[in-house]
């Protein structure tokens, strides 16, 4: 089932928002949509490659999405880069992000294993304590 990912959540596509952090939480899959909501007088959207992303450079202005309510269908797997091409928004105002799109139906990346529970720690401590007490008792007998 496809998901609509609202870029920036309630903030939308705007300056001084941490899109890198925002992009880490959702799982993006082929068939999902990225939804960009913004004021077209101040912003636009470019899909770029990794080099253009790093340098905050963009294709020709006529390649920008600029309706203020742009929807991008994620058609293929892999890395995808997006930037705002207005003023210094990409370079200085954090209006850029990268995502990794997974195959449709692919499992979400797994999270790291949780640390052992405190119950396991207590059991291990108790066993260690019993072994040490037994060794002390044996040593006392033969001393």
Backbone torsions as a table, in degrees:
resi	resn	phi	psi	omega
1	UNK	NA	126.0	-177.0
2	UNK	-70.9	149.4	179.4
3	UNK	-120.3	139.2	171.2
4	UNK	-92.7	117.1	178.7
5	UNK	-98.8	110.5	179.0
6	UNK	-79.3	108.8	-176.7
7	UNK	-61.9	121.8	-179.3
8	UNK	81.4	5.4	179.8
9	UNK	56.9	-133.6	-178.2
10	UNK	-65.1	-25.2	-179.6
11	UNK	-74.3	-28.9	-176.9
12	UNK	74.1	-159.4	-177.8
13	UNK	-94.9	101.5	-173.8
14	UNK	-149.8	172.6	-179.1
15	UNK	-76.9	159.0	172.6
16	UNK	58.6	39.4	173.7
17	UNK	-122.8	143.1	-177.5
18	UNK	-86.6	87.0	-179.7
19	UNK	-71.1	-27.2	177.2
20	UNK	-61.7	-45.5	178.3
21	UNK	-67.2	-43.3	-179.9
22	UNK	-57.3	-42.4	-174.1
23	UNK	-72.1	-11.6	-178.9
24	UNK	-78.5	-24.7	-173.7
25	UNK	-83.3	-50.8	-176.7
26	UNK	-68.6	155.7	171.1
27	UNK	-102.4	119.9	-177.9
28	UNK	-99.4	130.8	-179.1
29	UNK	-128.9	156.1	173.9
30	UNK	-54.8	132.5	-178.5
31	UNK	100.9	-18.4	176.1
32	UNK	-74.2	165.9	176.6
33	UNK	-120.1	142.2	166.2
34	UNK	-97.5	128.8	-179.1
35	UNK	-114.3	117.1	179.7
36	UNK	-103.9	117.5	176.0
37	UNK	-112.6	123.8	-176.6
38	UNK	-164.9	168.6	175.6
39	UNK	-85.4	113.8	-175.7
40	UNK	-67.7	-12.4	175.2
41	UNK	-72.4	-22.8	-174.5
42	UNK	-116.1	-19.6	-173.6
43	UNK	-138.3	166.8	170.6
44	UNK	-152.0	-175.9	-179.9
45	UNK	-137.0	130.2	170.7
46	UNK	-119.2	135.4	166.6
47	UNK	-92.0	123.4	-175.2
48	UNK	-127.9	176.7	174.5
49	UNK	-94.5	176.7	-176.0
50	UNK	-60.9	-37.9	-179.8
51	UNK	-67.9	-46.7	178.3
52	UNK	-62.6	-37.1	177.9
53	UNK	-60.8	-51.0	-178.2
54	UNK	-60.0	-38.5	-176.6
55	UNK	-90.9	-3.2	-174.7
56	UNK	50.4	49.5	172.1
57	UNK	-115.9	156.9	-170.2
58	UNK	-136.2	160.9	172.9
59	UNK	-67.9	-173.4	179.0
60	UNK	-60.3	147.4	-177.9
61	UNK	-53.3	-34.5	-177.9
62	UNK	-70.2	-7.1	175.5
63	UNK	-91.9	-3.3	-179.1
64	UNK	-74.5	146.9	166.3
65	UNK	-84.8	133.5	-171.6
66	UNK	-148.7	26.7	-179.1
67	UNK	-83.1	-21.5	-174.6
68	UNK	92.0	-11.5	176.7
69	UNK	-141.9	65.6	-175.2
70	UNK	-93.2	139.2	178.8
71	UNK	-122.2	125.7	178.4
72	UNK	-113.5	118.9	175.7
73	UNK	-78.4	127.6	177.8
74	UNK	-83.9	100.9	-171.3
75	UNK	-91.9	-25.0	-174.9
76	UNK	-134.0	158.1	176.6
77	UNK	-73.3	161.7	172.2
78	UNK	117.2	-172.5	-178.5
79	UNK	-80.1	140.3	177.9
80	UNK	-134.3	136.3	-176.7
81	UNK	-121.2	137.8	-179.0
82	UNK	-135.4	141.0	-179.4
83	UNK	-143.5	159.8	168.8
84	UNK	-95.6	133.3	-177.7
85	UNK	-98.7	9.7	-179.6
86	UNK	-90.9	140.6	174.8
87	UNK	42.3	-131.8	179.8
88	UNK	-104.1	24.5	-173.2
89	UNK	-60.9	-36.6	178.9
90	UNK	-75.6	-50.1	-174.5
91	UNK	-68.0	-47.7	-169.8
92	UNK	-111.9	-13.7	-171.8
93	UNK	-118.7	14.0	172.9
94	UNK	66.2	22.1	179.8
95	UNK	-88.8	69.6	175.5
96	UNK	-161.5	151.0	175.3
97	UNK	-161.0	161.0	177.4
98	UNK	-126.6	144.2	176.8
99	UNK	-130.9	162.4	171.4
100	UNK	-116.8	122.6	-178.8
101	UNK	-96.9	127.0	179.1
102	UNK	-93.7	161.9	175.8
103	UNK	-60.6	151.3	177.2
104	UNK	-59.3	128.9	179.3
105	UNK	81.0	-1.3	178.9
106	UNK	-66.7	145.0	178.1
107	UNK	-67.0	150.3	177.2
108	UNK	-65.9	149.5	176.6
109	UNK	-56.8	141.0	-178.1
110	UNK	-78.4	150.0	176.9
111	UNK	-90.8	158.9	-179.9
112	UNK	-61.0	152.0	179.0
113	UNK	-63.6	141.0	177.6
114	UNK	-69.8	156.0	177.2
115	UNK	-66.0	159.5	179.4
116	UNK	-57.3	146.6	-178.7
117	UNK	-71.0	161.6	179.8
118	UNK	-66.4	-26.4	176.9
119	UNK	-62.3	-43.5	179.3
120	UNK	-63.0	-39.2	179.1
121	UNK	-62.4	-42.8	-179.3
122	UNK	-65.5	-39.7	178.8
123	UNK	-63.0	-46.5	179.0
124	UNK	-61.0	-42.8	178.9
125	UNK	-62.5	-40.8	-179.8
126	UNK	-64.9	-44.3	179.7
127	UNK	-61.9	-44.7	178.7
128	UNK	-59.7	-42.3	179.6
129	UNK	-62.1	-42.5	179.2
130	UNK	-64.5	-44.6	179.5
131	UNK	-61.3	-44.9	-179.5
132	UNK	-64.3	-42.3	179.0
133	UNK	-62.5	-41.4	178.8
134	UNK	-62.9	-43.0	179.8
135	UNK	-64.6	-39.4	178.5
136	UNK	-65.2	-42.2	-179.9
137	UNK	-63.5	-43.4	179.2
138	UNK	-64.2	-42.3	179.7
139	UNK	-63.0	-37.8	-179.9
140	UNK	-67.6	-36.1	-179.8
141	UNK	-65.4	-42.2	-175.9
142	UNK	-90.3	1.9	-178.2
143	UNK	-82.7	NA	NA
